[in-house]
């Protein structure tokens, strides 16, 4: 065997015994990545914009010799109609995202993206949504205004005769602001306050009893109020969703969620 062949075999052994660099590269990006502030705002809720995530990640990924390539898997498209009669599309698309390192090692993850659009951008929005979630979860990108949703709160109970502040209806024609407030609702202090750990646990229990998975519950919160972290809902929204879960079956609630999201999107992005 020639010296050249022996040299090539030794190089192969070194590569085989070497740990894939993609994982240490991901860790490097996580270490160097700065927090991405929630500068986007919709319906009064703040969120991390995809362009800010790209701007923060691009240089760090390049320094770590990482690149991300999406692979389309499937798409489900459904025609939707707003309360104003406009026709749009609700899209759920599945992508497999591959992170490649310059040494050839790779890691992949399959993510769903969801969107509504009243033009021709539903598929593009679904891809952007899936890509954003992949990047956020892979690199655990922090935000500057994260709050501890499980912290204990000391609050005063509302006077039974006191008018509860108006925290707004679901974005659906069938739910009005002038609804009757239950005695149970009056016992909870200011509905604008964020829910605590016990209320979130109660909501998860009710959701599970109605046949909803944790992912479906999280998606419901996002479709109703465009909130990425479901634990960030306030007490008023908690009551709205709790009552819906108690009074509607899974199929009825699924239809209401799609219509509510379509109406909200139509109000913010009229055609």
C-alpha positions in Angstrom: 0.0 0.0 0.0 1.4 3.4 -1.0 2.2 6.2 1.4 -0.5 8.3 -0.3 -3.2 5.7 0.5 -2.0 5.4 4.1 -2.3 9.2 4.4 -5.8 9.2 3.0 -6.9 6.4 5.4 -5.5 8.3 8.4 -7.4 11.4 7.3 -10.6 9.4 7.1 -10.1 8.0 10.6 -9.6 11.5 11.9 -12.9 12.6 10.3 -14.8 9.6 11.6 -13.6 10.1 15.1 -14.2 13.8 15.1 -17.5 14.9 16.7 -20.0 16.6 14.2 -19.2 20.3 14.3 -22.8 21.4 13.7 -23.7 20.9 17.3 -20.8 23.0 18.7 -21.6 25.6 16.1 -25.2 25.9 17.3 -23.9 26.3 20.8 -21.5 29.0 19.6 -24.4 30.9 18.0 -26.5 30.6 21.1 -23.6 32.0 23.2 -22.9 35.0 20.9 -26.5 35.7 19.9 -27.9 38.9 21.4 -31.5 39.2 22.6 -34.0 40.1 19.9 -36.4 42.7 21.3 -40.1 42.5 20.5 -40.5 45.5 18.2 -43.4 44.2 16.2 -46.9 44.9 17.4 -50.4 43.7 16.3 -53.7 44.0 18.1 -51.8 45.4 21.1 -49.4 42.4 21.4 -45.7 42.6 20.9 -43.7 40.0 19.0 -40.2 39.4 17.6 -40.2 40.3 13.9 -38.7 37.8 11.5 -36.5 40.5 9.9 -35.0 41.3 13.3 -34.3 37.6 13.9 -32.6 37.4 10.5 -30.5 40.5 11.1 -29.3 39.1 14.5 -28.6 35.6 13.3 -27.1 36.1 9.9 -23.6 37.3 11.0 -23.5 34.8 14.0 -24.4 31.9 11.7 -21.8 33.0 9.1 -19.1 33.2 11.8 -20.1 29.7 13.1 -20.0 28.4 9.5 -23.7 27.4 9.5 -26.3 27.7 6.8 -30.0 26.8 6.9 -31.8 25.3 3.9 -35.6 24.6 3.9 -37.0 21.5 2.2 -40.7 21.7 1.3 -42.7 18.6 2.4 -46.4 19.3 2.0 -49.1 22.0 2.1 -52.8 22.0 3.0 -54.8 24.9 1.6 -58.4 25.8 2.5 -60.5 28.7 1.2 -61.8 31.0 3.9 -64.3 33.9 3.8 -64.3 37.0 6.0 -67.3 38.6 7.6 -67.2 41.2 4.8 -67.4 38.4 2.1 -63.8 38.6 1.0 -62.2 35.3 -0.1 -58.8 34.2 1.2 -56.8 31.1 2.0 -55.8 29.3 5.2 -52.5 27.4 4.6 -50.7 24.9 6.8 -47.4 24.0 5.3 -44.8 21.5 6.5 -41.0 22.1 5.9 -37.9 20.2 6.9 -35.1 22.6 7.8 -31.5 21.5 7.5 -28.7 23.2 9.4 -25.4 22.4 7.6 -21.9 23.0 9.0 -18.9 23.5 6.7 -17.5 20.2 7.9 -20.4 18.4 6.3 -22.3 17.6 9.4 -26.0 18.4 9.6 -29.1 18.4 11.8 -32.7 18.6 10.7 -36.1 19.4 12.1 -39.6 19.3 10.7 -41.8 22.3 11.4 -45.3 23.4 10.4 -46.1 26.9 9.4 -49.6 28.4 9.3 -51.0 31.5 7.7 -54.1 33.3 6.4 -53.9 35.7 3.4 -56.4 37.5 1.2 -54.0 37.6 -1.8 -51.3 35.4 -3.1 -48.9 35.3 -0.1 -50.4 32.6 2.1 -47.7 30.1 1.2 -44.9 32.6 1.6 -46.2 33.6 5.0 -46.5 29.9 6.1 -42.8 29.4 5.2 -41.8 32.5 7.0 -43.7 31.4 10.1 -42.2 27.9 10.1 -38.7 29.3 9.5 -39.1 31.8 12.4 -40.3 29.0 14.8 -37.4 26.8 13.7 -34.8 29.5 14.4 -36.4 30.6 17.7 -36.5 27.1 19.1 -33.2 25.9 17.7 -31.1 28.8 18.9 -33.4 29.6 21.9 -33.3 33.3 21.0 -34.0 35.4 24.0 -36.2 38.5 24.2 -35.5 41.5 26.4 -39.0 41.7 27.9 -39.7 38.1 29.0 -41.6 37.9 32.2 -42.0 35.1 34.8 -45.6 34.0 34.1 -45.5 31.6 37.1 -44.7 34.2 39.8 -47.2 34.5 42.6 -49.5 37.5 42.6 -51.2 39.2 45.5 -54.3 40.9 44.2 -57.5 42.3 45.6 -60.9 40.8 44.8 -63.2 43.0 42.9 -66.3 44.3 44.6 -69.3 42.2 43.4 -71.1 45.4 42.4 -68.1 46.9 40.6 -68.2 47.0 36.8 -65.6 44.8 35.4 -63.2 46.6 33.0 -63.9 45.9 29.3 -61.2 43.6 27.9 -62.8 43.1 24.5 -64.4 40.2 22.7 -63.0 37.5 20.6 -62.6 38.8 17.0 -65.8 37.1 16.0 -69.2 38.6 15.1 -71.1 36.2 17.4 -69.3 37.5 20.6 -70.2 41.0 21.7 -68.7 43.4 24.3 -72.1 43.8 26.0 -72.2 40.3 27.4 -73.3 39.2 30.8 -70.4 38.8 33.3 -70.7 35.7 35.5 -70.3 35.7 39.3 -67.2 33.5 38.7 -65.7 36.1 36.5 -66.3 38.9 39.1 -64.3 37.0 41.7 -61.1 37.4 39.6 -59.3 40.6 40.0 -58.5 42.9 37.1 -58.9 40.8 33.9 -56.0 42.7 32.3 -53.6 41.0 34.6 -51.6 38.1 33.2 -52.7 34.7 34.3 -50.7 32.8 37.0 -49.5 29.2 37.0 -52.7 27.8 38.6 -55.0 29.4 36.0 -52.8 28.0 33.2 -52.9 24.6 34.7 -56.7 24.7 35.0 -57.0 25.8 31.4 -54.8 22.9 30.2 -56.9 20.4 32.2 -60.1 21.7 30.7 -58.6 21.6 27.2 -57.3 18.0 27.6 -60.8 16.9 28.8 -62.3 18.2 25.6 -59.8 16.3 23.4 -57.3 19.1 22.6 -53.6 18.4 22.7 -51.2 21.0 24.2 -50.1 22.0 20.7 -53.7 22.6 19.7 -54.3 24.7 22.8 -51.2 26.8 22.0 -52.4 27.2 18.4 -55.8 28.3 19.6 -54.3 31.1 21.6 -52.2 32.2 18.6 -55.2 32.2 16.2 -57.4 34.2 18.6 -55.0 36.8 19.8 -51.7 36.4 17.9 -49.8 35.5 21.0 -46.8 33.3 20.6 -46.4 32.3 24.3 -49.9 31.1 25.5 -49.0 31.6 29.1 -48.9 35.4 28.3 -52.7 35.7 28.0 -54.5 37.9 30.5 -57.3 36.8 32.7 -60.0 38.2 30.5 -58.7 36.0 27.6 -58.5 33.1 29.9 -62.2 33.4 30.7 -63.1 33.7 27.0 -61.2 30.6 26.1 -62.3 28.6 29.1 -66.0 29.3 28.3 -65.5 28.3 24.7 -63.9 25.0 25.7 -66.8 24.3 28.1 -69.6 25.2 25.7 -68.4 24.0 22.3 -67.2 20.7 20.9 -63.9 20.4 19.2 -65.3 20.7 15.7 -67.3 23.8 16.5 -64.4 25.5 18.2 -62.0 24.7 15.3 -64.4 26.4 12.9 -64.7 29.4 15.2 -60.9 29.7 15.6 -60.4 29.8 11.8 -63.1 32.4 11.4 -61.8 34.5 14.3 -58.3 34.5 12.8 -59.6 35.3 9.4 -61.6 38.2 10.7 -58.6 39.5 12.6 -56.3 39.2 9.6 -58.9 41.0 7.4 -59.1 43.9 9.8 -55.3 44.3 10.0 -54.6 43.5 6.3 -57.6 44.5 4.2 -57.5 43.5 0.6 
